[in-house]
Amino acid sequence: MVTFRCFSVHSYDSVFRGRIVGMGESSIDEVLRLEREIARLQALQVRALVEYSASRDDAADVASEVALALAISENAARIKIGLARDLVTRLPETLGALSRGDIDLYKASKVSEPTSVLSDDMAGEVDAAVAGRLVGRDPSSIRRIVNRAVYKVDPEGAAARAEARRRERRVELRHADEAMATLTADLPAEVASAAYARIDRCARALRNAGDERTMDQLRADVFADLLLGQHSGGGSPKAEIFIHIDFATLAGVADNPADLAGGTDLSRRRSRGRSPSTPIPPGGASSPTPTPAPRSTWAASVTGHRPSPPTM
């Protein structure tokens, strides 16, 4: 028998219905207020899930019961319960933001996910560090803020995890409907960015030459042609990507991760640990072939070069 402490749907429905009627098409304030109310209800559900799980001594079949009650898969139920436990036991500041309606549950998950690899104490440090910085941020921004905080709290662990992820690089083929399929490659961020830049450059060259295909179609076709050896354009395989490194790190007085354009953090082993003449090949191992460093402080080629630190 599954028992949940429930709230009256009819009472909330009547309250919301009364507020919505006649609110006007341009009342964005009312939409925002309702969004905050939904977030507060999500916080209540988070606490109820943890309380229920605890009352069942965190039994293995709790996920099955929640899945049955909410008509979701067991995996989705486990994720939901895990997030709830994280917020209640490890991330009190984030739970507070959810309870106030400052963020919704999806945004709260962007704090929980990056901190899941940390100890309870370290997760608490990150939670405190990002408190007050989540309001008005979109989910991607929140994840970037949290990733930066995770790096500061556990720099060695962050670098080790980045190296471990690079060892997991792979290519996958997933067949889909309507005679289509998806080919994906899980690659180091700077390699993937450079590969996309080259594909985009070749596609734009074809478009500028009068090709009537859309840019999405051109990129897809160029990607396939390059892999199959049927595309001869594009010139050098090098492509310019942008890596943002703060001045203190460039000067050698700090050890912060760099930001690859698009929001990916590069660990110090990638952004700082190589000399300007040491390229980064796709496999991640050093190559002895020297090449010139880029002219701009903020631009680097796929070889991973960066200019020499400025004279202080």
C-alpha positions in Angstrom: 0.0 0.0 0.0 1.5 3.3 -1.1 0.5 6.3 1.1 1.5 9.9 0.3 0.7 13.0 2.2 -1.3 14.9 -0.4 -2.4 18.5 -0.9 -5.8 19.4 -2.1 -5.7 19.8 -5.8 -9.2 21.4 -5.8 -8.2 24.1 -3.4 -5.1 25.1 -5.4 -7.1 24.8 -8.6 -9.7 27.2 -7.3 -7.1 29.7 -6.1 -5.3 29.6 -9.4 -8.5 29.8 -11.4 -9.6 32.9 -9.5 -6.2 34.6 -10.1 -6.0 33.7 -13.8 -9.5 34.8 -14.8 -9.4 38.3 -16.2 -5.6 38.6 -15.7 -5.2 39.9 -19.3 -3.0 38.6 -22.1 -0.1 41.0 -21.2 0.1 40.1 -17.5 3.6 38.6 -17.5 3.9 39.4 -13.8 1.1 36.9 -13.1 2.9 34.2 -15.2 6.0 34.8 -13.2 4.1 34.7 -9.9 2.6 31.4 -10.8 6.0 30.1 -11.8 7.3 31.0 -8.4 4.3 29.3 -6.8 5.0 26.1 -8.8 8.6 26.2 -7.5 7.4 26.4 -3.9 5.2 23.4 -4.5 8.1 21.5 -6.0 10.0 22.3 -2.8 7.2 20.8 -0.7 7.2 17.7 -2.9 11.0 17.4 -2.5 10.6 17.3 1.3 7.6 14.9 1.1 9.6 12.5 -1.0 12.5 12.5 1.4 10.2 12.1 4.4 8.4 9.2 2.7 11.6 7.5 1.7 12.9 7.9 5.3 9.7 6.4 6.7 10.3 3.4 4.6 14.0 3.2 5.8 15.1 4.1 2.3 14.0 0.7 1.0 15.0 -0.3 -2.5 11.4 -0.6 -3.6 10.6 3.1 -2.7 11.4 4.0 -6.3 9.0 1.4 -7.6 6.2 2.8 -5.3 6.9 6.4 -6.4 7.0 5.4 -10.1 3.6 3.7 -9.7 2.1 6.6 -7.9 3.3 9.2 -10.3 3.0 7.1 -13.5 6.7 7.5 -14.4 9.5 5.0 -15.0 11.4 3.6 -12.1 14.6 5.2 -13.4 12.8 8.6 -13.5 11.6 8.0 -9.9 15.1 7.1 -8.8 16.4 10.3 -10.3 13.6 12.3 -8.6 14.3 10.8 -5.2 18.1 11.2 -5.6 17.6 14.9 -6.4 15.3 15.3 -3.5 17.8 13.7 -1.1 20.6 15.9 -2.4 18.6 19.1 -1.9 17.5 18.2 1.6 20.7 16.7 3.0 23.5 18.3 1.0 22.3 21.5 -0.6 20.2 23.5 1.9 20.9 26.9 0.3 19.6 25.6 -3.1 16.6 24.1 -1.4 16.0 27.5 0.2 16.1 29.2 -3.2 13.6 26.6 -4.5 11.3 27.1 -1.5 11.3 30.9 -2.1 10.5 30.4 -5.7 13.8 31.9 -6.9 14.5 28.8 -9.0 12.5 25.8 -10.2 13.4 22.2 -9.7 15.1 21.8 -13.0 17.4 24.7 -12.2 18.1 23.2 -8.8 19.2 20.0 -10.6 21.9 22.0 -12.3 23.4 22.5 -8.8 22.9 18.9 -7.7 24.4 17.2 -10.8 27.9 18.8 -10.8 28.2 18.4 -7.0 27.2 14.8 -7.0 30.9 13.8 -7.3 31.9 15.7 -4.2 31.9 14.8 -0.6 29.1 16.2 1.6 31.4 18.9 3.0 32.6 20.0 -0.4 29.1 20.0 -1.8 28.1 22.2 1.1 30.9 24.6 0.3 29.8 24.9 -3.3 26.1 25.3 -2.2 27.1 28.2 0.0 29.4 29.7 -2.6 26.6 29.9 -5.3 23.8 31.0 -2.9 22.4 34.3 -4.1 23.8 33.9 -7.6 21.1 31.7 -9.0 18.2 34.2 -9.3 17.4 35.2 -12.8 19.9 32.8 -14.4 19.0 30.2 -17.0 19.9 26.5 -16.4 23.0 26.6 -18.5 24.3 29.7 -16.7 23.7 28.0 -13.3 25.6 24.9 -14.3 28.5 27.0 -15.5 28.5 28.9 -12.2 28.4 25.7 -10.2 31.1 24.0 -12.3 33.4 27.0 -11.6 32.7 26.6 -7.9 33.3 22.9 -8.0 36.7 23.5 -9.6 37.6 26.0 -6.9 36.6 23.7 -4.1 38.2 20.6 -5.6 40.7 21.6 -8.3 42.7 18.3 -8.3 39.5 16.2 -8.4 38.1 18.4 -11.2 41.3 17.9 -13.3 41.3 14.2 -12.7 37.6 13.9 -13.7 38.3 15.8 -16.9 41.1 13.5 -17.8 39.0 10.5 -17.0 36.2 11.8 -19.3 38.7 12.3 -22.1 39.6 8.6 -21.9 35.9 7.8 -22.4 35.8 9.5 -25.9 33.8 7.4 -28.3 31.6 7.4 -31.4 28.0 6.2 -31.4 25.5 5.4 -34.1 21.8 5.4 -33.2 19.2 4.4 -35.8 16.0 6.5 -35.9 12.7 6.5 -37.8 12.1 7.6 -41.4 15.3 6.1 -42.7 17.5 8.4 -40.6 20.2 7.8 -38.0 22.3 9.9 -35.6 26.1 9.7 -35.5 27.6 11.3 -32.4 31.2 11.7 -31.2 32.1 12.3 -27.5 35.3 14.3 -27.9 37.5 16.7 -25.9 35.9 20.1 -26.0 38.7 21.9 -27.9 38.8 19.1 -30.5 35.0 19.1 -31.0 34.9 22.9 -31.3 37.7 22.9 -33.9 36.0 20.1 -35.9 32.7 22.0 -35.9 34.4 25.2 -36.9 36.0 23.5 -39.9 32.6 21.9 -40.9 31.0 25.3 -40.6 33.7 27.1 -42.6 33.4 24.5 -45.5 29.6 24.8 -45.4 29.7 28.6 -45.5 32.1 28.5 -48.5 29.6 26.3 -50.4 26.8 28.6 -49.5 28.7 31.7 -50.6 29.4 29.9 -53.9 25.7 29.7 -54.5 24.7 26.3 -53.1 20.9 26.5 -52.3 20.9 23.9 -49.4 20.2 25.3 -45.9 23.2 25.8 -43.6 22.0 22.8 -41.5 21.9 20.6 -44.6 25.3 21.9 -45.7 26.9 21.2 -42.4 25.5 17.7 -42.3 26.5 16.9 -45.8 30.0 18.4 -45.3 30.4 16.3 -42.1 29.5 13.1 -44.0 31.7 14.0 -47.0 34.7 14.7 -44.8 34.3 11.4 -43.0 33.9 9.5 -46.3 36.8 11.2 -48.0 34.6 12.9 -50.6 35.1 16.5 -49.6 38.3 18.2 -50.8 37.6 21.8 -49.8 38.2 23.6 -46.5 42.0 24.0 -46.8 44.0 23.3 -43.6 42.3 21.1 -41.0 43.2 23.8 -38.4 40.3 25.9 -37.2 40.3 28.9 -34.9 38.6 28.4 -31.5 38.5 30.9 -28.6 39.8 30.2 -25.2 39.2 32.8 -22.5 41.9 32.9 -19.8 41.8 35.5 -17.0 44.7 37.9 -16.7 45.9 36.5 -13.3 46.2 33.0 -14.8 48.1 34.3 -17.9 50.4 36.2 -15.6 51.1 33.0 -13.6 49.8 34.3 -10.3 46.5 32.3 -10.3 45.5 28.8 -11.4 41.9 29.2 -12.7 40.4 27.1 -15.4 40.0 28.6 -18.9 36.7 28.9 -20.6 36.3 27.6 -24.1 33.9 29.7 -26.1 30.4 28.1 -25.6 30.8 27.7 -21.8 33.0 24.7 -21.3 35.6 24.9 -18.6 39.1 23.6 -19.5 41.1 22.3 -16.5 44.5 23.8 -15.7 46.1 20.7 -17.3 44.6 21.9 -20.6 44.6 25.6 -20.3 47.8 26.3 -18.5 49.8 23.1 -18.2 51.2 23.2 -21.8 53.9 25.5 -23.2 53.0 27.7 -26.1 54.8 25.4 -28.5 53.2 22.2 -27.4 50.1 21.2 -29.5 47.2 19.2 -28.2 46.5 16.3 -30.7 43.1 14.6 -30.7 44.3 11.8 -28.5 45.4 14.1 -25.8 49.1 13.2 -25.8 51.8 15.8 -26.3 53.4 16.2 -29.7 57.0 17.5 -30.1 56.2 19.5 -33.3 56.4 23.3 -32.5 54.1 25.7 -34.2 53.7 29.4 -33.8 51.5 30.8 -31.0 48.4 32.9 -32.0 48.7 36.6 -32.0 45.6 37.3 -29.8 45.5 36.7 -26.1 42.0 35.3 -26.5 42.4 33.2 -29.6 44.0 29.8 -29.9 44.1 27.2 -32.6 43.2 23.6 -32.1 46.8 23.0 -31.2 46.0 24.5 -27.8 48.6 27.3 -28.1 48.4 30.4 -26.0 50.6 33.5 -26.0 53.3 34.1 -23.5 52.2 35.8 -20.3 52.4 39.6 -20.4 55.4 41.3 -18.8 54.5 42.6 -15.4 
